[in-house]
Amino acid sequence: MSEEKPPSNPKIRKTWTERIGQWFQGEPKNHEELADVISEAKQRDVITEDTKEMIQGVLDVTNLKVRDIMIPRSQIIAIPKNLSIPAILDIVIQSAHSRFPVIHDDKDHIEGILLAKDLLRYGFQNQLDNFSLDMVLRPAVVVPESKRVDVLLKEFRSNRYHMAMVIDEYGGVSGLVTIEDILEEIVGEIEDEFAHDDKSMNNIRKSQKDQFIIDALTPIEEFNLFFGAQLSDQEFDTIGGLVSHAFGHLPQQGENIQIKDFQFIVLKSNTRKIIELKIQTLKAT
């Protein structure tokens, strides 16, 4: 088959797309065949790379369970119900989150969800007399780990809520999931409105002695400058790309690997890439 370019006239691009389906002997019968059609469309410039990745993200979401994308229990920032308003505001400011589970005793006892905006009038107008978190708490939505992600997204939209607590088969809290977590599986990482174009100051953060948290998109050159290292950037531009290649597969949360003088532990990933890593330096750098 000779190489053809798609027509520039948008009125006949639909016909061109239909021809792609004909080359694959009719409609795709499964996800694999549909993925092939999408790749063919990209190769022939019928769709862009971004569109291809978004469509692939939609297909991937249909195969995911909530357990695959949830924020694990250990990483949940929760607010004990008995905290004072100043103490709660400190947590809100330090974390920069907008929603928080409120707990009693431990994370298995969720009292409700606190929206940071609901505290503004109390924190900045000193209306603390007779204040109780019960005055501003919202009901917590609970979903099982086994729930399909695409079903949950539909529920998020129809019921207009943004966060759900995730429970395991024994009824214990195993994590939480937000609508943003689902959307990122489709469109990729979403930066909030406070993110800067130049993120170099935030890419690498020290967590404790000889341990650091790093954004997987950190350029290898920046990593080398920060740690005085000499990791090669000949094949890959980012730390995430280098680490994925070293694993030989897309690693899941908790997997670790040693590269030269560094131990890399995957903190967060999705079905397409590593998002965040913990780094343990194995010798003084």
C-alpha positions in Angstrom: 0.0 0.0 0.0 1.5 3.3 -1.0 1.9 6.0 1.6 -0.9 8.6 1.5 -1.4 11.8 3.3 -4.8 12.8 4.8 -6.8 15.4 2.9 -6.4 19.0 4.1 -10.1 19.7 3.5 -11.9 19.1 6.8 -15.2 18.3 4.9 -13.7 15.0 3.6 -11.5 14.1 6.6 -14.5 12.0 7.9 -14.3 9.9 4.7 -10.6 9.5 5.3 -11.2 8.2 8.8 -13.8 5.7 7.5 -11.2 4.4 5.1 -8.9 3.6 8.0 -11.6 1.4 9.4 -12.0 -0.4 6.1 -8.2 -1.2 6.1 -8.8 -3.1 9.3 -11.6 -5.1 7.8 -14.5 -3.5 9.5 -15.2 -2.2 13.0 -12.6 -3.1 15.7 -13.7 -6.2 17.7 -11.7 -5.5 20.9 -9.5 -2.9 22.6 -6.4 -4.1 20.9 -7.9 -3.7 17.4 -9.2 -0.3 18.3 -5.8 0.8 19.6 -4.3 -0.3 16.2 -6.9 1.9 14.4 -6.0 4.9 16.7 -2.2 4.4 16.1 -2.9 4.2 12.3 -4.9 7.4 12.5 -2.0 9.1 14.3 0.6 7.9 11.8 -1.5 9.3 9.0 -2.0 12.7 10.8 -5.7 12.2 11.1 -5.4 12.9 14.8 -2.6 14.5 16.9 -0.3 12.7 19.4 -2.2 14.5 22.2 -5.5 13.2 20.9 -4.2 9.7 20.5 -3.0 9.7 24.1 -6.3 11.0 25.4 -8.3 8.4 23.5 -5.9 5.7 24.8 -6.4 7.1 28.3 -10.1 6.7 28.0 -9.7 3.1 26.9 -7.3 2.4 29.8 -9.7 3.8 32.3 -12.4 1.3 31.4 -10.0 -1.5 32.6 -9.1 0.2 35.9 -10.4 -0.4 39.4 -10.4 2.3 42.1 -7.5 0.5 43.8 -5.3 1.1 40.8 -5.4 4.9 41.0 -6.3 5.7 44.7 -4.0 7.7 47.0 -3.0 5.1 49.6 -3.9 5.3 53.2 -0.4 6.2 54.3 -0.4 9.3 52.1 -3.8 10.6 53.2 -3.6 14.0 55.0 -6.4 13.8 57.5 -7.5 16.2 60.2 -8.4 15.0 63.7 -11.7 16.3 64.7 -10.5 17.7 68.1 -8.0 20.1 66.6 -8.3 23.8 67.1 -9.0 26.1 64.1 -5.4 27.6 64.1 -4.0 24.0 64.1 -6.4 23.0 61.2 -5.4 26.1 59.3 -1.7 25.2 59.6 -2.4 21.8 58.0 -4.4 23.4 55.2 -1.7 26.0 54.5 1.2 23.5 54.6 -0.5 20.9 52.4 -2.2 23.3 50.0 -5.0 20.8 49.6 -8.6 21.9 49.3 -10.4 18.9 50.8 -9.6 16.8 53.9 -11.0 13.8 55.6 -11.9 14.5 59.2 -11.2 11.6 61.5 -12.0 10.4 65.0 -9.3 8.3 66.6 -7.8 7.0 63.3 -8.3 6.9 59.6 -10.8 4.1 59.8 -13.2 6.4 61.5 -14.1 9.1 59.0 -16.4 11.8 60.4 -16.8 13.7 57.2 -15.0 15.9 54.6 -13.8 19.4 55.3 -13.5 21.9 52.5 -10.8 24.5 53.2 -13.0 27.3 51.9 -15.5 26.6 54.6 -13.0 27.7 57.2 -12.2 31.1 55.8 -14.8 33.1 57.6 -13.9 31.5 60.9 -10.1 31.7 60.5 -9.9 35.3 59.3 -12.8 36.9 61.1 -12.0 35.3 64.4 -15.5 33.8 64.7 -14.2 31.0 67.0 -16.8 31.2 69.8 -18.7 28.0 70.1 -17.2 26.8 66.8 -17.4 23.1 66.0 -16.3 21.2 62.9 -19.7 19.7 62.8 -20.9 23.1 61.6 -19.0 22.8 58.3 -18.4 19.1 57.8 -19.8 17.5 54.6 -20.8 13.8 54.3 -18.0 11.4 53.2 -18.7 9.4 50.1 -17.4 5.8 50.4 -16.6 3.4 47.6 -15.1 -0.1 47.4 -11.6 -0.7 46.0 -13.1 -2.9 43.3 -15.3 -0.2 41.8 -14.7 0.5 38.2 -13.1 3.9 37.6 -15.3 4.8 34.6 -18.4 4.1 36.7 -17.0 6.3 39.5 -16.3 9.1 37.1 -19.9 9.1 36.0 -21.1 9.2 39.6 -18.7 12.0 40.4 -20.2 14.0 37.6 -23.8 13.2 38.2 -23.7 13.8 42.0 -21.3 16.7 41.8 -18.7 15.5 44.3 -15.0 15.4 44.0 -13.6 13.0 46.6 -14.4 9.5 47.8 -13.0 7.4 50.6 -11.9 3.9 49.5 -12.5 0.9 51.7 -11.2 -2.6 51.5 -13.1 -5.9 51.8 -13.0 -5.6 55.6 -14.4 -2.1 55.8 -11.2 -0.4 56.6 -10.1 2.8 54.8 -7.4 1.9 52.3 -7.1 5.2 50.5 -9.0 8.0 48.8 -9.7 9.0 45.2 -10.6 12.3 43.6 -12.1 13.3 40.3 -8.7 14.8 39.4 -7.0 11.4 39.8 -9.4 9.9 37.2 -9.0 12.8 34.8 -5.2 12.5 35.0 -5.5 9.0 33.8 -7.1 10.4 30.6 -5.4 13.7 30.0 -2.1 13.3 31.9 -0.8 15.2 34.9 -2.9 18.3 35.8 -1.1 21.3 37.2 -3.0 23.6 39.6 -3.3 27.3 39.1 -0.4 28.0 41.5 2.1 25.9 39.6 4.9 27.9 37.9 6.4 27.2 34.5 9.8 27.0 36.1 9.3 24.2 38.7 13.0 23.6 39.3 12.7 24.8 42.9 10.0 22.3 43.6 11.1 19.3 41.6 13.3 17.9 44.3 12.3 18.1 48.0 14.2 16.7 51.0 12.1 14.5 53.1 14.6 13.3 55.7 18.3 12.6 56.0 19.6 11.2 52.7 16.1 10.9 51.3 14.4 13.1 48.7 11.0 13.2 46.9 11.4 14.0 43.2 9.0 14.7 40.3 9.5 12.1 37.7 9.6 14.8 34.9 12.7 16.3 36.5 15.4 16.6 33.8 18.4 14.4 34.3 20.6 17.4 33.9 18.9 19.1 36.8 19.2 15.9 38.9 22.9 15.7 38.2 23.5 19.3 39.2 21.5 18.9 42.4 23.2 15.7 43.5 26.6 16.1 41.9 25.8 12.9 39.9 26.7 11.7 36.5 23.6 9.9 35.2 23.5 9.7 31.4 21.0 11.8 29.5 22.0 10.4 26.1 18.9 8.2 25.7 16.4 9.9 28.1 15.6 13.4 29.2 13.9 12.8 32.5 14.5 10.8 35.6 11.2 9.0 35.1 12.2 7.8 31.7 15.6 6.7 32.9 14.1 4.8 35.9 11.3 3.1 33.7 14.0 1.9 31.3 16.0 0.5 34.2 13.0 -1.5 35.5 12.3 -2.8 32.0 8.6 -2.3 32.6 6.3 0.3 33.9 6.7 -0.1 37.7 3.9 0.1 40.2 3.9 2.0 43.5 6.4 0.6 46.0 8.8 -1.0 43.5 12.4 0.0 43.9 15.6 -0.2 41.9 19.2 0.9 42.4 20.9 3.0 39.7 24.5 3.8 40.6 24.6 5.5 44.0 20.8 6.0 44.3 17.9 3.8 45.3 14.7 4.9 43.5 11.3 4.0 45.0 8.1 4.6 43.1 5.7 6.7 45.1 3.1 7.3 42.4 2.5 6.1 38.9 -0.4 5.5 36.5 -0.9 3.2 33.6 1.4 5.2 31.4 4.2 6.7 33.4 5.9 7.2 36.7 4.8 10.4 38.4 6.8 10.7 41.6 9.8 9.0 43.2 11.5 8.7 46.5 15.3 8.8 46.3 17.7 7.3 48.9 21.3 8.4 48.4 23.6 5.5 49.2 26.7 7.6 49.8 27.4 11.2 50.4 27.0 13.3 47.2 
